[in-house]
Amino acid sequence: MESGVRGDVIVVGGGVIGLTTAVVLAERGARVRVWTREPVELTTSAVAGALWWPYRIEPEALVGEWALQSLVVYEELAARPEETGVRLVEGVQGETRLDELGPWAARVPGLREARAEEYAGGGLWARLPLIDMPAHLPWLRGRFLKAGGTVEEQSVVDLAEVPAAVVVNCTGLDSMDLVPDPSVRPVRGQLVVVENPGITTWLTSVDHSADTSTYFFPQPGGLILGGTAEEDAWSMTPDPATAEAIVARCAAIRPEIAGARVLEHRVGLRPTRPSVRLEREVLPDGRVLVHNYGHGGAGITVAWGCAREAAGLVEAGAA
């Protein structure tokens, strides 16, 4: 597909939002560079769980459509799990009812009420994309490079000084300072990775009003246990007491987790905002700046839908 973009595009940010946006633009024929402060393996996206499901992201009316577009892509990528890191895995969203969700939920294939033997606490059963981020991010980068893009490790202190006809801001939490946007806030998430004692399904039990939750995701590198949602917390150091509590909550549901050997501790800061910012502005010198940030705990869930909308804004603003 021929792009209507004149001149180079620089996507600032090398996490899942930045890379996916860059892939869509490059595959539409734009000349795209990704500027990232660190390799994709060190971004916030790299420590995500990462289950497809809208979580801590607004506005719901738009999020549902972005998420469903992304779901279709992930279902296709799940045909090549070793390559893409995407698998379709069964599990239960505990303590969740269909009538609590938006219209998007009716369009999720197979979503139904969980049976008692699937989860005693009740909830929704689904077969959803579970994404192994250590595999998926390098795959995304490879797809982008194959489409003719380039990735450069480059720090940015002022978006207006990025030397491109079109700049796409996918900097997540860094938008707090770069835009600047004081409505962007961190929500800290801590995870524990243990040797999988044989669990093949995922489970989430989330109280959206609390700063803790319970979930486990079977990934190729181990069973990922969570979690926390601590607002305005910046520490990237795993807290031992928090880790113990995470394991205990998960073991209360699946006792075999209690004796599993701990492999790794992870901490990430979700870039939350009252609503996703996905819009275009014109800089004083006439160049175009497109914002695509503020995806909270659902960047992976909405990545492809948001990338397509961002690419449309790039093309509309630069044609």
TORKEDO-787869 format. One record per residue (C-alpha): residue number from 0; residue in three letters; chain; x, y, z. Coordinates in steps of 0.5 Angstrom, whole numbers. Example, Ala and Ser with C-alpha at 12.3 -4.5 7.8 and 13.67 -1.06 7.14 Angstrom:
TORKEDO-787869
[0 'ALA' 'A' [25 -9 16]],
[1 'SER' 'A' [27 -2 14]],
END
This chain:
TORKEDO-787869
[0 'MET' 'A' [0 0 0]],
[1 'GLU' 'A' [3 7 -2]],
[2 'SER' 'A' [3 12 4]],
[3 'GLY' 'A' [1 19 3]],
[4 'VAL' 'A' [6 21 8]],
[5 'ARG' 'A' [11 26 5]],
[6 'GLY' 'A' [18 26 8]],
[7 'ASP' 'A' [21 22 14]],
[8 'VAL' 'A' [17 19 20]],
[9 'ILE' 'A' [21 19 27]],
[10 'VAL' 'A' [17 14 32]],
[11 'VAL' 'A' [19 16 39]],
[12 'GLY' 'A' [19 10 44]],
[13 'GLY' 'A' [21 3 42]],
[14 'GLY' 'A' [16 -1 47]],
[15 'VAL' 'A' [10 -5 44]],
[16 'ILE' 'A' [6 2 42]],
[17 'GLY' 'A' [12 5 38]],
[18 'LEU' 'A' [14 -1 35]],
[19 'THR' 'A' [7 -3 33]],
[20 'THR' 'A' [5 4 30]],
[21 'ALA' 'A' [12 4 26]],
[22 'VAL' 'A' [10 -3 23]],
[23 'VAL' 'A' [4 0 21]],
[24 'LEU' 'A' [7 6 18]],
[25 'ALA' 'A' [13 2 15]],
[26 'GLU' 'A' [8 -3 11]],
[27 'ARG' 'A' [4 3 8]],
[28 'GLY' 'A' [10 5 5]],
[29 'ALA' 'A' [13 11 10]],
[30 'ARG' 'A' [20 12 11]],
[31 'VAL' 'A' [20 10 18]],
[32 'ARG' 'A' [25 11 24]],
[33 'VAL' 'A' [24 9 31]],
[34 'TRP' 'A' [28 13 36]],
[35 'THR' 'A' [28 9 43]],
[36 'ARG' 'A' [32 11 49]],
[37 'GLU' 'A' [34 3 50]],
[38 'PRO' 'A' [33 -3 47]],
[39 'VAL' 'A' [26 -6 46]],
[40 'GLU' 'A' [28 -12 51]],
[41 'LEU' 'A' [29 -6 57]],
[42 'THR' 'A' [22 -3 55]],
[43 'THR' 'A' [16 -3 60]],
[44 'SER' 'A' [13 -7 55]],
[45 'ALA' 'A' [18 -13 56]],
[46 'VAL' 'A' [16 -14 63]],
[47 'ALA' 'A' [8 -14 62]],
[48 'GLY' 'A' [4 -21 63]],
[49 'ALA' 'A' [1 -20 58]],
[50 'LEU' 'A' [-6 -22 57]],
[51 'TRP' 'A' [-10 -19 52]],
[52 'TRP' 'A' [-16 -16 56]],
[53 'PRO' 'A' [-18 -8 57]],
[54 'TYR' 'A' [-15 -6 64]],
[55 'ARG' 'A' [-14 1 67]],
[56 'ILE' 'A' [-15 4 60]],
[57 'GLU' 'A' [-20 9 58]],
[58 'PRO' 'A' [-25 11 54]],
[59 'GLU' 'A' [-28 5 54]],
[60 'ALA' 'A' [-32 7 48]],
[61 'LEU' 'A' [-26 7 44]],
[62 'VAL' 'A' [-22 2 48]],
[63 'GLY' 'A' [-27 -3 46]],
[64 'GLU' 'A' [-26 -2 38]],
[65 'TRP' 'A' [-18 -2 39]],
[66 'ALA' 'A' [-18 -8 43]],
[67 'LEU' 'A' [-22 -12 38]],
[68 'GLN' 'A' [-18 -10 32]],
[69 'SER' 'A' [-12 -12 36]],
[70 'LEU' 'A' [-15 -19 38]],
[71 'VAL' 'A' [-16 -20 30]],
[72 'VAL' 'A' [-9 -19 29]],
[73 'TYR' 'A' [-7 -23 35]],
[74 'GLU' 'A' [-11 -29 33]],
[75 'GLU' 'A' [-7 -29 26]],
[76 'LEU' 'A' [-1 -29 30]],
[77 'ALA' 'A' [-2 -35 34]],
[78 'ALA' 'A' [-2 -39 28]],
[79 'ARG' 'A' [6 -38 29]],
[80 'PRO' 'A' [7 -38 37]],
[81 'GLU' 'A' [14 -40 36]],
[82 'GLU' 'A' [16 -34 32]],
[83 'THR' 'A' [11 -29 34]],
[84 'GLY' 'A' [11 -30 42]],
[85 'VAL' 'A' [3 -30 41]],
[86 'ARG' 'A' [-1 -36 44]],
[87 'LEU' 'A' [-9 -37 45]],
[88 'VAL' 'A' [-10 -40 52]],
[89 'GLU' 'A' [-16 -42 56]],
[90 'GLY' 'A' [-17 -38 63]],
[91 'VAL' 'A' [-22 -35 67]],
[92 'GLN' 'A' [-23 -27 69]],
[93 'GLY' 'A' [-25 -28 76]],
[94 'GLU' 'A' [-31 -25 79]],
[95 'THR' 'A' [-33 -21 73]],
[96 'ARG' 'A' [-40 -21 69]],
[97 'LEU' 'A' [-41 -20 62]],
[98 'ASP' 'A' [-46 -14 64]],
[99 'GLU' 'A' [-41 -11 67]],
[100 'LEU' 'A' [-37 -10 61]],
[101 'GLY' 'A' [-38 -6 55]],
[102 'PRO' 'A' [-41 -8 48]],
[103 'TRP' 'A' [-34 -10 46]],
[104 'ALA' 'A' [-35 -16 50]],
[105 'ALA' 'A' [-40 -19 46]],
[106 'ARG' 'A' [-36 -19 40]],
[107 'VAL' 'A' [-30 -23 44]],
[108 'PRO' 'A' [-31 -30 41]],
[109 'GLY' 'A' [-33 -36 46]],
[110 'LEU' 'A' [-33 -31 52]],
[111 'ARG' 'A' [-38 -34 57]],
[112 'GLU' 'A' [-40 -35 64]],
[113 'ALA' 'A' [-35 -40 68]],
[114 'ARG' 'A' [-37 -46 70]],
[115 'ALA' 'A' [-36 -48 78]],
[116 'GLU' 'A' [-31 -53 76]],
[117 'GLU' 'A' [-27 -48 72]],
[118 'TYR' 'A' [-27 -43 78]],
[119 'ALA' 'A' [-31 -43 84]],
[120 'GLY' 'A' [-31 -36 85]],
[121 'GLY' 'A' [-35 -35 78]],
[122 'GLY' 'A' [-33 -31 73]],
[123 'LEU' 'A' [-32 -31 65]],
[124 'TRP' 'A' [-28 -36 61]],
[125 'ALA' 'A' [-25 -34 55]],
[126 'ARG' 'A' [-19 -37 50]],
[127 'LEU' 'A' [-15 -31 49]],
[128 'PRO' 'A' [-8 -28 46]],
[129 'LEU' 'A' [-3 -29 52]],
[130 'ILE' 'A' [3 -26 49]],
[131 'ASP' 'A' [10 -28 51]],
[132 'MET' 'A' [14 -21 51]],
[133 'PRO' 'A' [21 -23 51]],
[134 'ALA' 'A' [19 -26 44]],
[135 'HIS' 'A' [14 -22 41]],
[136 'LEU' 'A' [18 -15 42]],
[137 'PRO' 'A' [24 -18 38]],
[138 'TRP' 'A' [19 -21 33]],
[139 'LEU' 'A' [16 -14 32]],
[140 'ARG' 'A' [22 -11 31]],
[141 'GLY' 'A' [24 -16 26]],
[142 'ARG' 'A' [18 -15 22]],
[143 'PHE' 'A' [19 -7 22]],
[144 'LEU' 'A' [26 -8 20]],
[145 'LYS' 'A' [24 -12 14]],
[146 'ALA' 'A' [19 -7 12]],
[147 'GLY' 'A' [25 -2 11]],
[148 'GLY' 'A' [25 1 18]],
[149 'THR' 'A' [31 3 22]],
[150 'VAL' 'A' [31 3 30]],
[151 'GLU' 'A' [36 8 33]],
[152 'GLU' 'A' [38 8 40]],
[153 'GLN' 'A' [37 16 42]],
[154 'SER' 'A' [34 20 47]],
[155 'VAL' 'A' [30 26 46]],
[156 'VAL' 'A' [29 32 51]],
[157 'ASP' 'A' [24 36 46]],
[158 'LEU' 'A' [19 33 41]],
[159 'ALA' 'A' [20 39 37]],
[160 'GLU' 'A' [27 38 36]],
[161 'VAL' 'A' [26 31 33]],
[162 'PRO' 'A' [29 32 26]],
[163 'ALA' 'A' [23 29 22]],
[164 'ALA' 'A' [17 32 18]],
[165 'VAL' 'A' [13 28 22]],
[166 'VAL' 'A' [14 26 29]],
[167 'VAL' 'A' [10 20 33]],
[168 'ASN' 'A' [10 21 40]],
[169 'CYS' 'A' [10 14 43]],
[170 'THR' 'A' [14 15 50]],
[171 'GLY' 'A' [9 13 55]],
[172 'LEU' 'A' [10 15 62]],
[173 'ASP' 'A' [16 20 59]],
[174 'SER' 'A' [10 24 56]],
[175 'MET' 'A' [9 27 63]],
[176 'ASP' 'A' [16 31 62]],
[177 'LEU' 'A' [16 31 54]],
[178 'VAL' 'A' [10 34 52]],
[179 'PRO' 'A' [9 36 58]],
[180 'ASP' 'A' [3 32 60]],
[181 'PRO' 'A' [2 32 68]],
[182 'SER' 'A' [-4 28 67]],
[183 'VAL' 'A' [0 22 66]],
[184 'ARG' 'A' [2 18 72]],
[185 'PRO' 'A' [5 11 74]],
[186 'VAL' 'A' [2 5 76]],
[187 'ARG' 'A' [7 1 79]],
[188 'GLY' 'A' [6 -7 77]],
[189 'GLN' 'A' [11 -12 81]],
[190 'LEU' 'A' [11 -19 78]],
[191 'VAL' 'A' [14 -26 80]],
[192 'VAL' 'A' [16 -31 75]],
[193 'VAL' 'A' [17 -38 78]],
[194 'GLU' 'A' [18 -45 75]],
[195 'ASN' 'A' [11 -47 72]],
[196 'PRO' 'A' [9 -53 77]],
[197 'GLY' 'A' [4 -56 71]],
[198 'ILE' 'A' [-1 -50 70]],
[199 'THR' 'A' [-4 -49 63]],
[200 'THR' 'A' [-9 -44 64]],
[201 'TRP' 'A' [-9 -37 66]],
[202 'LEU' 'A' [-13 -34 72]],
[203 'THR' 'A' [-14 -27 74]],
[204 'SER' 'A' [-18 -24 80]],
[205 'VAL' 'A' [-18 -17 80]],
[206 'ASP' 'A' [-21 -11 85]],
[207 'HIS' 'A' [-20 -5 81]],
[208 'SER' 'A' [-21 -1 87]],
[209 'ALA' 'A' [-15 -4 90]],
[210 'ASP' 'A' [-8 -4 89]],
[211 'THR' 'A' [-7 -11 89]],
[212 'SER' 'A' [-9 -17 85]],
[213 'THR' 'A' [-8 -24 84]],
[214 'TYR' 'A' [-7 -27 77]],
[215 'PHE' 'A' [-2 -32 74]],
[216 'PHE' 'A' [0 -33 66]],
[217 'PRO' 'A' [3 -39 64]],
[218 'GLN' 'A' [9 -37 59]],
[219 'PRO' 'A' [14 -41 56]],
[220 'GLY' 'A' [20 -38 61]],
[221 'GLY' 'A' [16 -40 67]],
[222 'LEU' 'A' [9 -38 71]],
[223 'ILE' 'A' [8 -31 71]],
[224 'LEU' 'A' [5 -29 78]],
[225 'GLY' 'A' [2 -22 80]],
[226 'GLY' 'A' [1 -17 82]],
[227 'THR' 'A' [0 -10 84]],
[228 'ALA' 'A' [-3 -3 82]],
[229 'GLU' 'A' [0 2 86]],
[230 'GLU' 'A' [-1 9 84]],
[231 'ASP' 'A' [4 14 83]],
[232 'ALA' 'A' [9 9 86]],
[233 'TRP' 'A' [16 10 82]],
[234 'SER' 'A' [20 5 85]],
[235 'MET' 'A' [23 0 80]],
[236 'THR' 'A' [26 -5 86]],
[237 'PRO' 'A' [22 -11 87]],
[238 'ASP' 'A' [20 -11 94]],
[239 'PRO' 'A' [21 -18 98]],
[240 'ALA' 'A' [14 -17 102]],
[241 'THR' 'A' [10 -16 96]],
[242 'ALA' 'A' [13 -22 92]],
[243 'GLU' 'A' [12 -26 98]],
[244 'ALA' 'A' [4 -24 98]],
[245 'ILE' 'A' [4 -25 91]],
[246 'VAL' 'A' [6 -32 91]],
[247 'ALA' 'A' [1 -33 97]],
[248 'ARG' 'A' [-5 -30 94]],
[249 'CYS' 'A' [-4 -35 88]],
[250 'ALA' 'A' [-2 -41 92]],
[251 'ALA' 'A' [-9 -40 95]],
[252 'ILE' 'A' [-12 -41 89]],
[253 'ARG' 'A' [-7 -46 86]],
[254 'PRO' 'A' [-3 -50 92]],
[255 'GLU' 'A' [2 -53 88]],
[256 'ILE' 'A' [5 -45 86]],
[257 'ALA' 'A' [7 -45 94]],
[258 'GLY' 'A' [13 -49 93]],
[259 'ALA' 'A' [15 -47 86]],
[260 'ARG' 'A' [22 -44 85]],
[261 'VAL' 'A' [23 -37 84]],
[262 'LEU' 'A' [26 -35 77]],
[263 'GLU' 'A' [25 -28 77]],
[264 'HIS' 'A' [22 -21 80]],
[265 'ARG' 'A' [20 -16 75]],
[266 'VAL' 'A' [17 -9 76]],
[267 'GLY' 'A' [14 -4 71]],
[268 'LEU' 'A' [11 2 71]],
[269 'ARG' 'A' [4 3 67]],
[270 'PRO' 'A' [3 10 64]],
[271 'THR' 'A' [-4 11 66]],
[272 'ARG' 'A' [-8 17 64]],
[273 'PRO' 'A' [-15 19 65]],
[274 'SER' 'A' [-16 17 57]],
[275 'VAL' 'A' [-11 15 52]],
[276 'ARG' 'A' [-8 21 48]],
[277 'LEU' 'A' [-9 19 40]],
[278 'GLU' 'A' [-9 26 36]],
[279 'ARG' 'A' [-5 30 32]],
[280 'GLU' 'A' [-2 37 33]],
[281 'VAL' 'A' [1 42 28]],
[282 'LEU' 'A' [8 45 31]],
[283 'PRO' 'A' [10 52 30]],
[284 'ASP' 'A' [14 50 24]],
[285 'GLY' 'A' [9 47 20]],
[286 'ARG' 'A' [11 40 22]],
[287 'VAL' 'A' [6 34 24]],
[288 'LEU' 'A' [6 31 31]],
[289 'VAL' 'A' [2 25 33]],
[290 'HIS' 'A' [1 23 40]],
[291 'ASN' 'A' [-1 16 42]],
[292 'TYR' 'A' [0 15 49]],
[293 'GLY' 'A' [-3 14 56]],
[294 'HIS' 'A' [-5 6 55]],
[295 'GLY' 'A' [-5 4 62]],
[296 'GLY' 'A' [-5 -3 63]],
[297 'ALA' 'A' [-7 -5 56]],
[298 'GLY' 'A' [-2 -3 51]],
[299 'ILE' 'A' [-1 -10 48]],
[300 'THR' 'A' [-9 -10 48]],
[301 'VAL' 'A' [-10 -4 44]],
[302 'ALA' 'A' [-3 -4 40]],
[303 'TRP' 'A' [-6 -5 33]],
[304 'GLY' 'A' [-12 -1 34]],
[305 'CYS' 'A' [-9 5 36]],
[306 'ALA' 'A' [-3 4 31]],
[307 'ARG' 'A' [-8 4 25]],
[308 'GLU' 'A' [-11 10 28]],
[309 'ALA' 'A' [-5 14 29]],
[310 'ALA' 'A' [-2 12 22]],
[311 'GLY' 'A' [-9 15 19]],
[312 'LEU' 'A' [-7 21 23]],
[313 'VAL' 'A' [0 21 20]],
[314 'GLU' 'A' [-3 20 13]],
[315 'ALA' 'A' [-8 26 14]],
[316 'GLY' 'A' [-3 31 17]],
[317 'ALA' 'A' [2 30 12]],
[318 'ALA' 'A' [-1 29 6]],
END
